[in-house]
Amino acid sequence: MTSYRTEPLPLKGLPPGIPYIIGNEAAERFSYYGMRAVLVVFMTQYLMGADGRPAPMTEEEAKGWFHLFVSASYFTPILGALLADGWLGKYRTIIALSLVYCLGHLALALDDTRAGLLLGQSLIALGAGGIKPCVSAHVGDQFADTNRHLLSRVYSWFYFALNLGAFTSMLLTPWLLERYGSAVAFAVPGLLMLTATAIFWAGRHRFTHVPAGGSIFLRTVLSGEGLRTLGRLSVIYAFVAVFWALFDQTGSSWVLQARKMDQQLFGVPVLPSQIQAANPLLIMILTPLFYYGIYPRLERRIQLTALRKIGVGMFLAGLSFVLAAWVQQAIDVGGRPSIGWQLLGYLILTSAEVMVSITGLEFSYAQAPKALKSFVMSFFLVSVAAGNLFTGVVNFFIQNPDGSSKLAGAGYFWFFAGLMLATAALFSAASRWYPERSRAAT
């Protein structure tokens, strides 16, 4: 580490390491979302037994395993933040866990049994989750006071690269699975992750490497201010977890529903897994629309606090599942509605994501003490883990011994829609008593 620069250069333009970080992010997100896009289809159609015979999971079992994997991927950011801020520093943590990440893809590509699935998912959850809080914080480390005004522009490019990688992979990887099988479908994201690691390593001498805080960081976490901050935010995150319990079902229950729909979108055939690409595409469209159009107009009429945005977003998430339940009711009576209805559902749910997820990250950053910015951002991701853990447990619980479900058909979607709408109402009521310092932060 001593051969690396530890202070940002006093530049007026962009830091030299930024292109390497953005290239790494685009390739890494392609890797993660491409693999995740086909997981449920792989588990229900392509999974093999140790004897070499097909051994697919039931839909409920596959949904349960999918959400346990996503949950693990969002618990491990806490570990990544502790490693980066307390011991190894961000760069070494990212490199080390990226290699673990690559091994996870290799396991999935080489072994299509449950053993390979478990090993691959475990390694990817550790790698993908562990680097998540480090990369975005590493961006901020590159800037000095002389060019800090460019930080918001770079974060917009960073976010664009993330969504571009996700959009591309969600279109390509399901096609690879359909055309060439699971080995190729998992190998290509693995090669992109290896490329992401190589890009990041190539920028090592252009980065600013901020040293780990060590014991100072740990003392700050356990200080009165640190614990009070985490305690206050935990109240918000408990509600937000329910949003994630619904949102990440776009990779599980919504994919399985799409398999039973008319898979023509504007006259073009669409694979059930490919409709997920609507989310990153809509994020790139809706985020500027909300921040430069909808929010400014609403703020002329009401005080649009962070908590109000989150509350409205939760309500919209509930409505998206009302639509999903209505579509499922048509399927349950033998209909085959257009997959275009899911596109409308994505529009509603992605609008909710802008209001809940992006606002939640901004809110968390504003509330965190300076020394705990990365850790608090990773703590926000635990709400994603908790929500997916809840959904995973629900899907295991509703399985009957004969393979049927206690929440079959539309009843499954009505359950989550009701849960989300009730949570939104309770959150809106409870937020009135939230401490004024936090309520004012937007």
RODO-2510 file (C-alpha; in nm, 4 decimals, decimal comma):
residues 442
     n   res          X          Y          Z
     1     m     0,0000     0,0000     0,0000
     2     t     0,2930     0,2360     0,0611
     3     s     0,3596     0,2624    -0,3146
     4     y     0,0101     0,3981    -0,3739
     5     r    -0,1096     0,7564    -0,3438
     6     t    -0,3157     0,8097    -0,0272
     7     e    -0,4364     1,1678    -0,0888
     8     p    -0,6465     1,2891    -0,3841
     9     l    -0,4721     1,5056    -0,6416
    10     p    -0,5662     1,8788    -0,6280
    11     l    -0,7138     1,8745    -0,9785
    12     k    -0,9853     2,0883    -1,1322
    13     g    -1,0887     1,8156    -1,3732
    14     l    -1,1808     1,4508    -1,3224
    15     p    -0,9525     1,2261    -1,1130
    16     p    -0,7544     0,9825    -1,3317
    17     g    -0,8994     0,6707    -1,1701
    18     i    -1,2663     0,7419    -1,2500
    19     p    -1,2815     0,5653    -1,5918
    20     y    -1,1488     0,2461    -1,4312
    21     i    -1,4141     0,2553    -1,1571
    22     i    -1,6994     0,3186    -1,4015
    23     g    -1,5783     0,0451    -1,6384
    24     n    -1,5506    -0,1937    -1,3467
    25     e    -1,9050    -0,1113    -1,2305
    26     a    -2,0629    -0,1684    -1,5737
    27     a    -1,8949    -0,5085    -1,6136
    28     e    -1,9627    -0,6166    -1,2541
    29     r    -2,3340    -0,5278    -1,2707
    30     f    -2,3619    -0,7148    -1,6034
    31     s    -2,2111    -1,0103    -1,4226
    32     y    -2,4414    -0,9983    -1,1189
    33     y    -2,7722    -0,9201    -1,2851
    34     g    -2,7099    -1,1521    -1,5785
    35     m    -2,6533    -1,4444    -1,3419
    36     r    -2,9469    -1,3440    -1,1206
    37     a    -3,1852    -1,3011    -1,4150
    38     v    -3,1771    -1,6730    -1,5001
    39     l    -3,1504    -1,8256    -1,1527
    40     v    -3,5178    -1,9144    -1,1060
    41     v    -3,5518    -2,0521    -1,4593
    42     f    -3,2320    -2,2545    -1,4047
    43     m    -3,3581    -2,3973    -1,0750
    44     t    -3,7012    -2,4927    -1,2126
    45     q    -3,5932    -2,6251    -1,5561
    46     y    -3,2183    -2,6958    -1,5821
    47     l    -3,1073    -2,8198    -1,2394
    48     m    -2,9598    -3,1702    -1,2431
    49     g    -2,9245    -3,4365    -0,9791
    50     a    -2,5992    -3,5994    -0,8698
    51     d    -2,6952    -3,8998    -1,0870
    52     g    -2,7003    -3,6827    -1,4004
    53     r    -3,0786    -3,6817    -1,4306
    54     p    -3,2990    -3,3689    -1,4270
    55     a    -3,3905    -3,2694    -1,0700
    56     p    -3,5695    -2,9330    -1,0931
    57     m    -3,7102    -2,7503    -0,7916
    58     t    -4,0753    -2,6639    -0,7407
    59     e    -4,1668    -2,2996    -0,7992
    60     e    -4,2018    -2,2273    -0,4259
    61     e    -3,8682    -2,3926    -0,3452
    62     a    -3,6931    -2,2010    -0,6246
    63     k    -3,8412    -1,8707    -0,5036
    64     g    -3,7286    -1,9538    -0,1507
    65     w    -3,3689    -2,0264    -0,2568
    66     f    -3,3598    -1,7207    -0,4840
    67     h    -3,4564    -1,4856    -0,2030
    68     l    -3,2185    -1,6483     0,0447
    69     f    -2,9397    -1,5831    -0,2069
    70     v    -3,0407    -1,2183    -0,2531
    71     s    -3,0691    -1,1824     0,1240
    72     a    -2,7157    -1,3154     0,1722
    73     s    -2,5889    -1,0794    -0,0998
    74     y    -2,7175    -0,7832     0,1030
    75     f    -2,6018    -0,8984     0,4472
    76     t    -2,2402    -0,9286     0,3323
    77     p    -2,1977    -0,5528     0,2640
    78     i    -2,1598    -0,5162     0,6414
    79     l    -1,8622    -0,7537     0,6240
    80     g    -1,7208    -0,5667     0,3245
    81     a    -1,7504    -0,2311     0,5024
    82     l    -1,5813    -0,3687     0,8153
    83     l    -1,2958    -0,5179     0,6104
    84     a    -1,2490    -0,2021     0,4040
    85     d    -1,2841     0,0629     0,6737
    86     g    -1,1389    -0,1357     0,9615
    87     w    -0,8572    -0,3459     0,8174
    88     l    -0,7710    -0,3890     0,4461
    89     g    -0,8808    -0,0605     0,2904
    90     k    -1,1246    -0,0336    -0,0001
    91     y    -0,8929    -0,1281    -0,2887
    92     r    -0,7571    -0,4504    -0,1401
    93     t    -1,1034    -0,5514    -0,0169
    94     i    -1,2502    -0,5026    -0,3661
    95     i    -0,9715    -0,7010    -0,5366
    96     a    -0,9816    -0,9893    -0,2863
    97     l    -1,3595    -1,0291    -0,2882
    98     s    -1,3785    -0,9862    -0,6669
    99     l    -1,1654    -1,2984    -0,7026
   100     v    -1,4043    -1,4841    -0,4699
   101     y    -1,6867    -1,3537    -0,6898
   102     c    -1,5208    -1,4983    -1,0030
   103     l    -1,4891    -1,8379    -0,8362
   104     g    -1,8617    -1,8339    -0,7652
   105     h    -1,9418    -1,7894    -1,1345
   106     l    -1,6973    -2,0678    -1,2183
   107     a    -1,8756    -2,3054    -0,9789
   108     l    -2,2141    -2,2310    -1,1383
   109     a    -2,0773    -2,2784    -1,4910
   110     l    -1,9064    -2,6116    -1,4137
   111     d    -2,1579    -2,7814    -1,1829
   112     d    -2,5343    -2,7778    -1,2574
   113     t    -2,6305    -2,9761    -0,9458
   114     r    -2,7536    -2,8428    -0,6114
   115     a    -2,4005    -2,8669    -0,4743
   116     g    -2,2677    -2,6399    -0,7491
   117     l    -2,5630    -2,4062    -0,7042
   118     l    -2,5046    -2,3740    -0,3296
   119     l    -2,1276    -2,3223    -0,3662
   120     g    -2,1643    -2,0738    -0,6510
   121     q    -2,4380    -1,8707    -0,4817
   122     s    -2,2436    -1,8605    -0,1536
   123     l    -1,9254    -1,7310    -0,3174
   124     i    -2,1130    -1,4764    -0,5310
   125     a    -2,3116    -1,3523    -0,2300
   126     l    -1,9859    -1,2966    -0,0414
   127     g    -1,8108    -1,1292    -0,3353
   128     a    -2,0936    -0,9185    -0,4776
   129     g    -2,2204    -0,8050    -0,1403
   130     g    -1,8778    -0,7487     0,0079
   131     i    -1,7610    -0,5085    -0,2619
   132     k    -2,0921    -0,3220    -0,2942
   133     p    -2,0396    -0,0533    -0,0248
   134     c    -1,6696    -0,0200    -0,1080
   135     v    -1,6902     0,0716    -0,4769
   136     s    -1,9315     0,3640    -0,4393
   137     a    -1,7347     0,5001    -0,1426
   138     h    -1,4104     0,4550    -0,3402
   139     v    -1,5525     0,6974    -0,5987
   140     g    -1,5822     0,9723    -0,3374
   141     d    -1,2282     0,9064    -0,2140
   142     q    -1,0870     1,0183    -0,5492
   143     f    -1,1979     1,3815    -0,5140
   144     a    -1,0209     1,6761    -0,3494
   145     d    -1,1819     2,0081    -0,2549
   146     t    -1,0715     2,1491    -0,5915
   147     n    -1,2931     1,9170    -0,7971
   148     r    -1,5568     1,7977    -0,5497
   149     h    -1,8195     1,9911    -0,7483
   150     l    -1,7845     1,7206    -1,0166
   151     l    -1,8758     1,4386    -0,7764
   152     s    -2,2509     1,4446    -0,8461
   153     r    -2,1832     1,4276    -1,2214
   154     v    -1,9558     1,1273    -1,1748
   155     y    -2,2115     0,9521    -0,9544
   156     s    -2,4698     1,0001    -1,2311
   157     w    -2,2303     0,8304    -1,4773
   158     f    -2,1644     0,5607    -1,2191
   159     y    -2,5380     0,4958    -1,1820
   160     f    -2,5860     0,5013    -1,5595
   161     a    -2,3058     0,2434    -1,6043
   162     l    -2,4659     0,0237    -1,3376
   163     n    -2,8044     0,0252    -1,5087
   164     l    -2,6610    -0,0109    -1,8583
   165     g    -2,4739    -0,3238    -1,7479
   166     a    -2,7877    -0,4637    -1,5827
   167     f    -3,0117    -0,3850    -1,8815
   168     t    -2,7749    -0,5468    -2,1328
   169     s    -2,7232    -0,8617    -1,9262
   170     m    -3,0955    -0,9106    -1,8538
   171     l    -3,1604    -0,9195    -2,2279
   172     l    -2,8594    -1,1332    -2,3241
   173     t    -2,8264    -1,3948    -2,0482
   174     p    -3,1806    -1,5433    -2,0761
   175     w    -3,1206    -1,5812    -2,4506
   176     l    -2,7887    -1,7581    -2,3809
   177     l    -2,9636    -1,9949    -2,1380
   178     e    -3,2365    -2,0742    -2,3932
   179     r    -2,9929    -2,1169    -2,6837
   180     y    -2,6773    -2,2659    -2,5301
   181     g    -2,7686    -2,3966    -2,1844
   182     s    -2,6729    -2,3119    -1,8280
   183     a    -2,2950    -2,3560    -1,8584
   184     v    -2,2651    -2,0766    -2,1171
   185     a    -2,5313    -1,8618    -1,9484
   186     f    -2,3286    -1,8615    -1,6245
   187     a    -1,9842    -1,8554    -1,7897
   188     v    -2,0436    -1,5277    -1,9775
   189     p    -2,1288    -1,3288    -1,6596
   190     g    -1,8232    -1,4921    -1,5030
   191     l    -1,6002    -1,3643    -1,7825
   192     l    -1,7484    -1,0161    -1,7364
   193     m    -1,6664    -1,0322    -1,3644
   194     l    -1,3098    -1,1341    -1,4471
   195     t    -1,2970    -0,8387    -1,6878
   196     a    -1,4312    -0,6076    -1,4146
   197     t    -1,1568    -0,7255    -1,1785
   198     a    -0,8873    -0,6723    -1,4424
   199     i    -1,0134    -0,3201    -1,5193
   200     f    -1,0059    -0,2284    -1,1508
   201     w    -0,6571    -0,3752    -1,1027
   202     a    -0,5327    -0,1801    -1,4072
   203     g    -0,6281     0,1458    -1,2361
   204     r    -0,4399     0,0739    -0,9124
   205     h    -0,1695     0,3369    -0,9714
   206     r    -0,4253     0,5990    -1,0734
   207     f    -0,6454     0,5631    -0,7664
   208     t    -0,6295     0,7427    -0,4356
   209     h    -0,6028     0,4677    -0,1716
   210     v    -0,7479     0,5953     0,1553
   211     p    -0,6024     0,3845     0,4408
   212     a    -0,8324     0,1832     0,6664
   213     g    -0,9395     0,3562     0,9838
   214     g    -0,8660     0,0574     1,2065
   215     s    -0,9550     0,0928     1,5728
   216     i    -1,0683     0,4547     1,5220
   217     f    -1,3409     0,3343     1,2870
   218     l    -1,4576     0,0685     1,5330
   219     r    -1,4666     0,3177     1,8213
   220     t    -1,6777     0,5523     1,6092
   221     v    -1,9255     0,2737     1,5269
   222     l    -1,9632     0,1912     1,8975
   223     s    -1,9744     0,5529     2,0150
   224     g    -2,2921     0,7107     2,1480
   225     e    -2,3462     0,9065     1,8285
   226     g    -2,2845     0,6029     1,6102
   227     l    -2,5243     0,3792     1,8017
   228     r    -2,7932     0,6487     1,8183
   229     t    -2,7693     0,7005     1,4418
   230     l    -2,7987     0,3289     1,3721
   231     g    -3,0879     0,3006     1,6157
   232     r    -3,2825     0,5869     1,4534
   233     l    -3,2265     0,4540     1,1043
   234     s    -3,3206     0,0986     1,2055
   235     v    -3,6778     0,2172     1,2609
   236     i    -3,6963     0,3368     0,9004
   237     y    -3,5186     0,0302     0,7640
   238     a    -3,7664    -0,2072     0,9311
   239     f    -4,0429    -0,0559     0,7166
   240     v    -3,8273    -0,0364     0,4037
   241     a    -3,7507    -0,4093     0,4372
   242     v    -4,1128    -0,4846     0,3428
   243     f    -4,0653    -0,2898     0,0194
   244     w    -3,7680    -0,5101    -0,0703
   245     a    -3,9709    -0,8209     0,0147
   246     l    -4,1869    -0,7251    -0,2841
   247     f    -3,9406    -0,5540    -0,5164
   248     d    -3,6934    -0,8386    -0,5607
   249     q    -3,9737    -1,0745    -0,6615
   250     t    -3,9281    -0,9348    -1,0114
   251     g    -3,6558    -1,2005    -1,0305
   252     s    -3,8724    -1,4812    -0,8920
   253     s    -4,2549    -1,4758    -0,8800
   254     w    -4,2833    -1,2249    -1,1676
   255     v    -4,0593    -1,4406    -1,3902
   256     l    -4,2648    -1,7496    -1,3102
   257     q    -4,5849    -1,5562    -1,3825
   258     a    -4,4430    -1,4348    -1,7151
   259     r    -4,3943    -1,7979    -1,8238
   260     k    -4,7745    -1,8370    -1,8194
   261     m    -4,8468    -1,5199    -2,0189
   262     d    -4,8561    -1,4389    -2,3900
   263     q    -4,4877    -1,3633    -2,4453
   264     q    -4,5291    -1,1122    -2,7258
   265     l    -4,4409    -0,7509    -2,6517
   266     f    -4,5342    -0,5070    -2,9304
   267     g    -4,5272    -0,8035    -3,1680
   268     v    -4,1766    -0,9143    -3,0620
   269     p    -4,1226    -1,2493    -2,8809
   270     v    -3,9864    -1,2004    -2,5267
   271     l    -3,8409    -1,4640    -2,2952
   272     p    -3,9930    -1,4575    -1,9436
   273     s    -3,6602    -1,3603    -1,7841
   274     q    -3,5971    -1,0787    -2,0318
   275     i    -3,8877    -0,8643    -1,9121
   276     q    -3,6710    -0,7847    -1,6061
   277     a    -3,4631    -0,5578    -1,8307
   278     a    -3,7537    -0,3101    -1,8077
   279     n    -3,6395    -0,2139    -1,4573
   280     p    -3,2890    -0,0731    -1,5333
   281     l    -3,4199     0,0882    -1,8527
   282     l    -3,7029     0,2592    -1,6636
   283     i    -3,4657     0,3651    -1,3849
   284     m    -3,2544     0,5558    -1,6385
   285     i    -3,5693     0,7280    -1,7672
   286     l    -3,7627     0,7852    -1,4443
   287     t    -3,4816     0,9088    -1,2176
   288     p    -3,4249     1,2388    -1,4037
   289     l    -3,8009     1,2678    -1,4623
   290     f    -3,8670     1,2550    -1,0883
   291     y    -3,5776     1,4789    -0,9834
   292     y    -3,6184     1,7454    -1,2510
   293     g    -3,9922     1,7260    -1,3197
   294     i    -4,2199     1,5562    -1,0685
   295     y    -4,0472     1,6507    -0,7410
   296     p    -4,0067     2,0248    -0,8198
   297     r    -4,3759     2,0493    -0,9163
   298     l    -4,4930     1,8676    -0,6039
   299     e    -4,2700     2,0796    -0,3781
   300     r    -4,4603     2,3908    -0,4891
   301     r    -4,7683     2,2471    -0,3190
   302     i    -4,6441     2,0340    -0,0275
   303     q    -4,3332     1,9898     0,1839
   304     l    -4,1855     1,6850     0,0158
   305     t    -3,9681     1,5327     0,2874
   306     a    -3,7656     1,2149     0,2465
   307     l    -4,0085     1,0170     0,4600
   308     r    -4,3067     1,1318     0,2551
   309     k    -4,1345     1,0181    -0,0623
   310     i    -4,0654     0,6785     0,0933
   311     g    -4,4258     0,6446     0,2132
   312     v    -4,5687     0,7190    -0,1329
   313     g    -4,3206     0,4778    -0,2873
   314     m    -4,4361     0,1997    -0,0551
   315     f    -4,7966     0,2640    -0,1571
   316     l    -4,7005     0,2394    -0,5257
   317     a    -4,5202    -0,0906    -0,4608
   318     g    -4,8415    -0,2267    -0,3108
   319     l    -5,0356    -0,1164    -0,6195
   320     s    -4,7898    -0,2964    -0,8484
   321     f    -4,8712    -0,6203    -0,6675
   322     v    -5,2444    -0,5479    -0,6879
   323     l    -5,1920    -0,5412    -1,0654
   324     a    -4,9875    -0,8640    -1,0486
   325     a    -5,2674    -1,0310    -0,8494
   326     w    -5,5262    -0,9186    -1,1051
   327     v    -5,3139    -1,0612    -1,3874
   328     q    -5,2683    -1,3870    -1,1957
   329     q    -5,6444    -1,4168    -1,1469
   330     a    -5,6835    -1,4129    -1,5256
   331     i    -5,4164    -1,6846    -1,5536
   332     d    -5,5835    -1,8948    -1,2813
   333     v    -5,9074    -1,9214    -1,4843
   334     g    -5,7239    -2,0302    -1,7980
   335     g    -5,6443    -1,6945    -1,9566
   336     r    -5,3167    -1,5953    -2,1150
   337     p    -5,2854    -1,2180    -2,0694
   338     s    -5,0172    -1,0203    -2,2522
   339     i    -4,6768    -0,9833    -2,0908
   340     g    -4,7296    -0,6129    -2,1564
   341     w    -4,9280    -0,6019    -1,8299
   342     q    -4,6029    -0,6789    -1,6504
   343     l    -4,4437    -0,3848    -1,8294
   344     l    -4,7075    -0,1619    -1,6672
   345     g    -4,6296    -0,3294    -1,3349
   346     y    -4,2608    -0,2496    -1,3834
   347     l    -4,3461     0,1147    -1,4505
   348     i    -4,5330     0,1378    -1,1184
   349     l    -4,2761    -0,0616    -0,9210
   350     t    -3,9746     0,1221    -1,0664
   351     s    -4,1390     0,4548    -0,9764
   352     a    -4,1637     0,3155    -0,6243
   353     e    -3,7955     0,2195    -0,6354
   354     v    -3,6950     0,5776    -0,7209
   355     m    -3,8959     0,7088    -0,4253
   356     v    -3,7904     0,4424    -0,1728
   357     s    -3,4428     0,3202    -0,2680
   358     i    -3,2719     0,6329    -0,3999
   359     t    -3,4341     0,8524    -0,1339
   360     g    -3,3405     0,5993     0,1339
   361     l    -2,9749     0,6078     0,0309
   362     e    -2,9711     0,9898     0,0279
   363     f    -3,1456     0,9984     0,3657
   364     s    -2,9002     0,7492     0,5166
   365     y    -2,5984     0,9439     0,3899
   366     a    -2,7366     1,2696     0,5327
   367     q    -2,7921     1,1136     0,8756
   368     a    -2,4561     0,9377     0,9062
   369     p    -2,1596     1,0847     1,0966
   370     k    -1,8702     1,1646     0,8613
   371     a    -1,6610     0,8708     0,9807
   372     l    -1,9441     0,6218     0,9250
   373     k    -2,0683     0,7089     0,5772
   374     s    -1,9701     0,3757     0,4174
   375     f    -2,0831     0,1703     0,7135
   376     v    -2,4245     0,3372     0,7319
   377     m    -2,4729     0,2912     0,3576
   378     s    -2,4011    -0,0801     0,4028
   379     f    -2,6386    -0,0838     0,6994
   380     f    -2,9144     0,0412     0,4644
   381     l    -2,8528    -0,2646     0,2477
   382     v    -2,9392    -0,4891     0,5444
   383     s    -3,3012    -0,3798     0,4891
   384     v    -3,2774    -0,5444     0,1443
   385     a    -3,1427    -0,8592     0,3094
   386     a    -3,4168    -0,8638     0,5728
   387     g    -3,6924    -0,8209     0,3145
   388     n    -3,5602    -1,1033     0,0976
   389     l    -3,5108    -1,3269     0,3989
   390     f    -3,8771    -1,2734     0,4870
   391     t    -3,9879    -1,3611     0,1320
   392     g    -3,7648    -1,6681     0,1289
   393     v    -3,9085    -1,7937     0,4588
   394     v    -4,2659    -1,7314     0,3365
   395     n    -4,2018    -1,9385     0,0233
   396     f    -4,0586    -2,2291     0,2210
   397     f    -4,3454    -2,2101     0,4738
   398     i    -4,6267    -2,2182     0,2147
   399     q    -4,5024    -2,5419     0,0561
   400     n    -4,7247    -2,8415     0,1292
   401     p    -4,5763    -3,1934     0,1510
   402     d    -4,7526    -3,2902    -0,1736
   403     g    -4,5868    -3,0051    -0,3656
   404     s    -4,8892    -2,7741    -0,3646
   405     s    -4,8915    -2,4270    -0,2075
   406     k    -5,0882    -2,2736     0,0794
   407     l    -5,0876    -1,9464    -0,1194
   408     a    -5,1572    -2,0687    -0,4690
   409     g    -5,2190    -1,8471    -0,7697
   410     a    -5,3451    -1,4946    -0,7133
   411     g    -5,3607    -1,5475    -0,3364
   412     y    -4,9811    -1,5234    -0,3249
   413     f    -4,9767    -1,1778    -0,4852
   414     w    -5,2760    -1,0548    -0,2808
   415     f    -5,0889    -1,1502     0,0376
   416     f    -4,7880    -0,9336    -0,0483
   417     a    -5,0026    -0,6498    -0,1855
   418     g    -5,2013    -0,6334     0,1398
   419     l    -4,8838    -0,6525     0,3482
   420     m    -4,7255    -0,3629     0,1562
   421     l    -5,0324    -0,1376     0,1635
   422     a    -5,0743    -0,1940     0,5389
   423     t    -4,7039    -0,1194     0,5938
   424     a    -4,7290     0,2004     0,3862
   425     a    -5,0238     0,3220     0,5960
   426     l    -4,8454     0,2416     0,9231
   427     f    -4,5227     0,4067     0,8038
   428     s    -4,7053     0,7257     0,7027
   429     a    -4,8655     0,7451     1,0458
   430     a    -4,5477     0,6612     1,2397
   431     s    -4,3250     0,9044     1,0451
   432     r    -4,5099     1,1998     1,2011
   433     w    -4,3374     1,1212     1,5322
   434     y    -3,9937     1,0586     1,3837
   435     p    -3,7248     1,2976     1,5249
   436     e    -3,7386     1,6385     1,3538
   437     r    -3,3663     1,6304     1,2630
   438     s    -3,4196     1,3170     1,0551
   439     r    -3,7574     1,4174     0,9191
   440     a    -3,6137     1,7369     0,7742
   441     a    -3,3342     1,5644     0,5882
   442     t    -3,4148     1,5060     0,2230
***
